[in-house]
Amino acid sequence: MISTELLIAFLASTAGAATPLVVASMGELVTERSGVLNLGMEGMMLVGAVVGFGVTLGTGQMWLGLLAAIAAGMLMSLIFGFLVLTLQTNQVATGLALTLFGIGLSAFMGRGLVGQTVEPMPHLHFPLLSDVPFIGPLLFRFDAMVYGSVALVLVVGWMLARTRIGLVIRAVGESPHSAHAIGYPVIGLRYGTVLFGGAMAGLGGAYLSLALTPMWVEGMTAGRGWIALAQVVFATWKPRGVMVGAYLFGGVTVLQFHGQGMGLDIPSEFLAMLPYLATIVVLVIICRNPQAILLNKPMSLGQNFKPD
């Protein structure tokens, strides 16, 4: 029988594990809705993690670390944008190169940071609400990033569905030539979405090093950048689907830690691979119905555009 305390701990840990994936995936979703496929998420998250941790450690100000991580992610994405949007390089190859570059750069930058720690991101306290039995610890005792990630999903969903800029982003993703023909700045708009995606990747990476495990460890994203990319497909490019996928992955991740802590007679390597196995299974199930993918996939995704 699962105790109430264990259930609350599991659900609360799931929210924390899902947050960096929600943030990074939402950035990639906006980027892909404009027709740009950025496979450099893993590298951008790692650079955001090491920069955010280093600045926080050096200044003692976590908000500066978060801002620095956002800036680092945007700088990485700017490199990608310049190569893909200005020089018209292949998006897949450039994204893979960006990931490799980010992995090496983060390892180099973090050489002197290994073994050091910072105070983890504080949890918010809501008067009265945080003290309500069961509901309080389940909903009202998280850090600001958890609530911010939920707000991000709502804002991005509303922006894409209800605003002019969202309509233009989707139009560019469907047919950049048509959008250009009626006067929309396709390249400029794609630069904007790429920078937004980089900012969210950097912020998601910083959450790993400042909240989940408040220290720097080389390669600490452990494939989360690739999972963020997979979640966009899993969600069929819908914001609410991204949140469902992120919490599913977060729940399986926490479950494998609980399994190890309970001493289950299962190899730890098998438990560690469960989150990624679950992601693969879900993607296989989704891809069995190609109509669901094609219904929302931007028609120009991964295709370069050069103004006439």
C-alpha positions in Angstrom: 0.0 0.0 0.0 1.4 3.4 -1.0 1.4 5.9 1.8 0.1 9.5 1.2 3.6 10.9 1.9 5.2 8.7 -0.7 2.5 9.6 -3.2 3.0 13.3 -2.6 6.7 13.0 -2.9 6.4 11.1 -6.2 4.0 13.6 -7.7 6.0 16.6 -6.5 9.3 15.0 -7.9 7.5 14.4 -11.2 6.7 18.0 -11.6 10.3 19.0 -10.9 11.7 16.4 -13.4 9.2 17.5 -16.0 9.9 21.2 -15.8 13.2 21.5 -17.8 11.6 19.3 -20.5 8.5 21.5 -20.7 10.5 24.7 -21.0 13.0 23.4 -23.6 10.3 21.6 -25.6 8.1 24.7 -25.8 11.0 26.7 -27.2 11.6 24.0 -29.8 7.9 23.8 -30.6 7.7 27.5 -31.5 10.9 27.1 -33.6 9.5 24.2 -35.5 6.1 25.8 -36.1 8.0 28.4 -38.1 9.6 25.6 -40.2 13.0 25.4 -38.6 14.3 22.1 -37.2 17.0 22.7 -34.5 18.6 19.5 -33.4 21.1 21.4 -31.2 18.8 21.3 -28.1 21.2 19.0 -26.1 24.2 21.3 -26.7 22.2 24.5 -25.9 20.8 23.0 -22.7 24.3 22.0 -21.5 25.7 25.4 -22.2 22.8 27.0 -20.4 23.3 24.7 -17.5 27.0 25.5 -17.1 26.7 29.2 -17.6 23.7 29.5 -15.3 25.6 27.6 -12.6 28.8 29.4 -13.0 27.2 32.9 -12.9 25.1 31.9 -9.9 28.2 30.5 -8.1 30.2 33.6 -8.9 27.7 36.3 -8.0 25.5 34.5 -5.5 22.4 35.8 -7.4 20.3 33.1 -9.0 18.3 35.5 -11.1 21.6 36.6 -12.8 22.4 32.9 -13.4 19.1 32.4 -15.1 19.5 35.5 -17.3 23.0 34.4 -18.2 21.7 30.9 -19.2 19.0 32.5 -21.4 21.6 34.7 -23.0 24.0 31.7 -23.5 21.2 29.7 -25.1 20.3 32.6 -27.4 23.9 33.0 -28.4 24.2 29.3 -29.3 20.9 29.5 -31.3 22.2 32.7 -33.0 25.1 30.7 -34.4 22.7 28.1 -35.6 20.4 30.7 -37.1 23.2 32.4 -38.9 24.4 29.2 -40.5 21.0 27.9 -41.4 19.0 31.1 -42.2 21.7 33.3 -43.6 24.2 30.8 -45.1 21.5 28.3 -46.0 23.3 25.3 -44.5 21.5 22.0 -44.0 19.4 22.2 -40.8 19.9 18.6 -39.7 23.7 18.6 -40.1 24.0 22.1 -38.5 21.9 21.1 -35.5 23.9 18.0 -34.9 27.1 20.0 -35.1 25.7 22.5 -32.6 25.0 19.7 -30.2 28.6 18.3 -30.4 29.9 21.9 -30.1 27.8 22.5 -27.0 28.8 19.2 -25.4 32.5 20.1 -25.8 32.1 23.8 -24.9 30.2 23.0 -21.7 32.8 20.5 -20.6 35.6 23.0 -21.2 33.8 25.8 -19.4 32.8 23.6 -16.4 36.3 22.2 -15.7 36.7 24.4 -12.6 33.1 24.0 -11.4 33.0 20.3 -10.8 32.3 19.4 -7.2 31.0 22.8 -6.2 27.4 23.5 -5.2 24.9 26.3 -4.9 21.8 26.8 -2.8 18.9 25.2 -4.7 16.1 27.3 -6.2 13.8 28.1 -3.2 10.2 26.9 -3.1 7.4 29.4 -2.9 5.1 29.6 0.1 1.5 30.6 -0.3 -0.1 31.7 2.9 -2.8 29.2 4.0 -2.8 27.3 0.7 0.6 25.8 1.2 -0.5 24.4 4.6 -3.6 22.6 3.4 -3.2 18.9 3.9 -2.4 16.9 0.7 -3.4 19.8 -1.6 -0.8 22.2 -0.1 2.4 20.1 -0.7 1.0 18.8 -4.0 0.2 22.1 -5.6 1.6 25.0 -3.6 5.1 24.2 -2.6 7.1 24.3 -5.8 9.7 26.7 -7.1 8.8 29.5 -9.4 10.1 27.7 -12.5 7.5 24.9 -12.1 4.6 27.4 -12.1 6.4 29.4 -14.9 6.5 26.3 -17.1 2.8 25.8 -16.8 2.2 29.5 -17.6 4.6 29.1 -20.6 2.4 26.3 -22.0 -0.7 28.4 -21.7 0.8 31.5 -23.1 2.4 29.8 -26.1 -0.8 27.9 -26.8 -2.8 31.1 -26.7 -0.2 32.9 -28.8 -0.1 30.3 -31.6 -3.9 29.9 -31.7 -5.3 33.3 -31.0 -2.8 36.1 -31.9 -1.7 37.6 -35.2 2.0 36.8 -34.6 1.0 33.1 -33.9 -0.9 33.0 -37.2 2.1 34.4 -39.0 4.5 31.9 -37.4 2.2 29.0 -38.5 1.8 30.5 -41.9 5.6 30.7 -42.4 5.9 27.1 -41.2 3.3 26.0 -43.7 4.5 28.0 -46.8 7.3 30.5 -46.4 7.1 31.4 -50.1 3.5 32.4 -49.8 4.1 34.3 -46.6 7.0 36.1 -48.3 4.8 36.9 -51.3 2.3 38.8 -49.1 5.0 40.8 -47.4 5.9 38.9 -44.2 9.7 38.9 -43.2 10.2 35.2 -43.2 13.9 35.2 -42.4 13.5 37.8 -39.6 10.6 35.9 -38.1 12.5 32.6 -38.2 15.4 34.3 -36.5 13.0 35.3 -33.7 11.7 31.8 -33.2 15.2 30.3 -33.3 16.3 32.8 -30.6 13.3 32.0 -28.5 14.0 28.3 -28.8 17.6 28.9 -27.7 16.5 31.0 -24.7 14.1 28.3 -23.5 16.8 25.6 -24.0 19.3 27.6 -21.9 16.7 28.2 -19.2 15.7 24.5 -19.1 19.4 23.6 -18.8 19.9 26.1 -16.0 17.0 24.5 -14.1 18.9 21.2 -14.0 22.0 22.8 -12.5 20.2 25.2 -10.2 17.2 23.3 -9.0 17.1 19.6 -9.7 20.8 18.9 -8.9 22.3 22.2 -7.7 25.8 21.5 -9.0 27.5 21.1 -12.3 28.2 17.7 -13.7 29.6 17.2 -17.2 26.8 15.9 -19.5 24.2 16.4 -16.9 21.3 16.8 -19.4 21.7 13.0 -20.0 19.8 13.1 -23.3 17.0 15.5 -22.2 17.7 17.7 -25.2 16.9 14.8 -27.5 13.8 13.9 -25.4 12.6 17.5 -25.8 12.8 17.1 -29.6 11.0 13.8 -29.4 8.2 15.3 -27.3 7.4 17.9 -29.9 6.6 15.0 -32.3 4.8 13.1 -29.5 2.7 16.2 -28.9 2.0 16.6 -32.7 3.2 20.2 -32.4 0.5 21.0 -29.8 1.6 22.8 -26.5 -0.7 20.8 -24.2 0.7 17.6 -25.7 4.2 18.7 -24.8 3.2 19.1 -21.1 1.6 15.6 -21.1 4.8 14.1 -22.6 7.1 15.9 -20.2 5.2 14.8 -17.2 5.0 11.2 -18.5 8.8 11.2 -18.9 9.3 12.9 -15.6 7.1 10.4 -13.9 9.0 7.4 -15.3 12.3 9.1 -14.4 11.2 9.5 -10.8 9.7 6.0 -10.7 13.1 4.5 -11.6 14.7 6.4 -8.7 12.0 5.1 -6.3 12.6 1.6 -7.6 16.3 1.8 -6.9 15.6 3.3 -3.5 13.1 0.5 -2.6 15.8 -2.1 -3.5 13.9 -3.8 -6.3 15.8 -6.8 -7.6 16.1 -5.3 -11.0 19.5 -4.1 -12.5 20.0 -0.4 -12.0 21.0 0.0 -15.7 17.5 -1.3 -16.7 15.8 1.1 -14.4 17.9 4.0 -15.7 16.9 3.3 -19.3 13.1 3.1 -18.5 12.4 6.9 -19.2 14.0 6.6 -22.6 12.4 3.3 -23.4 9.0 4.8 -22.5 9.7 7.7 -24.9 10.5 5.3 -27.7 7.4 3.2 -27.1 5.2 6.3 -27.2 6.8 7.6 -30.4 6.3 4.2 -32.1 2.6 4.2 -31.1 2.1 7.8 -32.3 4.0 7.2 -35.6 1.7 4.2 -36.4 -0.9 6.8 -37.3 0.9 9.0 -39.8 -2.3 11.1 -40.3 -2.0 12.4 -36.8 1.6 13.5 -37.5 0.8 15.1 -40.9 -2.3 16.9 -39.5 -0.2 19.4 -37.5 3.4 19.0 -38.8 4.5 22.3 -40.5 4.8 21.5 -44.2 8.1 23.4 -44.6 9.8 21.9 -41.5 13.5 21.4 -42.1 13.4 23.2 -45.5 15.5 26.2 -46.1 14.0 29.4 -47.5 15.9 31.9 -49.6 14.1 35.2 -50.5 13.9 35.8 -54.3 
